[in-house]
Amino acid sequence: MRRSALFAALFLFLAPAAQAAPQVVVSIYPIHSLVAGVMAGVAEPLLLVRGAATPHDYALKPSDAKALANADAVFWIGPQLETFLVKPLATVKKGASVVALANAPGITLKENREGGTWEAHDHGHGKNAKHDDDETDMHVWLDPVNAQAMVAAIVETLAAKDPPNAAAYRANGAKVSARLAALNTDLAAKLKPVAGVPYVVFHDAYQYFDTRYGLNAIGSVTVSPERQPSAARLRAIRAKIVSLKARCVFGEPQIKPSVLAAVMEGLEVKTAVLDPLEQGPNPGPDAYFAGMERLADAHVACLGTK
């Protein structure tokens, strides 16, 4: 008995410790949802940008900086969107995987819409540095087909980083991808009745969504929700709304009511709110799907029969 106990104790002492799940940090709400879906049952990723904050003006908290310093993997869209992460990511620990999902294999990228009532983009985002590929529209997650490509990249990154849980990541990834395919079919059917109906958005964040579902956005009020539109800009948009009989003008959660009121003054056009970050009260594996359904429902409600 003593000998058996000794061997058992020796085995436990010499056996390699179970590998802890990787510490994963994600920049924005919809991407966090996809990563959380892939990691379901293994660990929970940390979300950086929460609440009403945007990736253009977010300021890292000390706890965020500590999490980044200790991260095994970081998922973001890329430097053109999450400008606040450019410098901090240069100091992540050696061996950490930093994945810009806009560059994932299979992603379809589009150039920013400009000209006419699509306002020219402030490529430097004001005080932030200009990047060589700022012509690219970075709101890539608003197409579920792109989201499937991102999920595949997330799976491969985590499987390589954490081999003991690779099978779980692959199984979860297959489930998330199947949900995305079903979501795409559902949204196409839901939005078909309002395809082609003209409308205006506050800033041009929805091109991937518009293109995927045949929607007819005819212009943006401003390039960025952080920047007030000029008087000339408001006049041009109001003329476009009238001439093309736009049925709806979409604001965003952080837009001051006074700005939207200036656009709408004297016009009999419906208004509604869209959130390109799809932010809701419950981050996690279901959040991306709920956000995309909210986006579609807002379009249908505002663009439907008067």
Beta strands, then each sheet from edge to edge (+ up, - down):
strand 1: 24-26
strand 2: 46-47
strand 3: 73-76
strand 4: 97-100
strand 5: 110-111
strand 6: 136-137
strand 7: 198-201
strand 8: 216-220
strand 9: 248-251
strand 10: 270-273
sheet 1: 2+ 1+ 3+ 4+
sheet 2: 5+ 6-
sheet 3: 8+ 7+ 9+ 10+
end
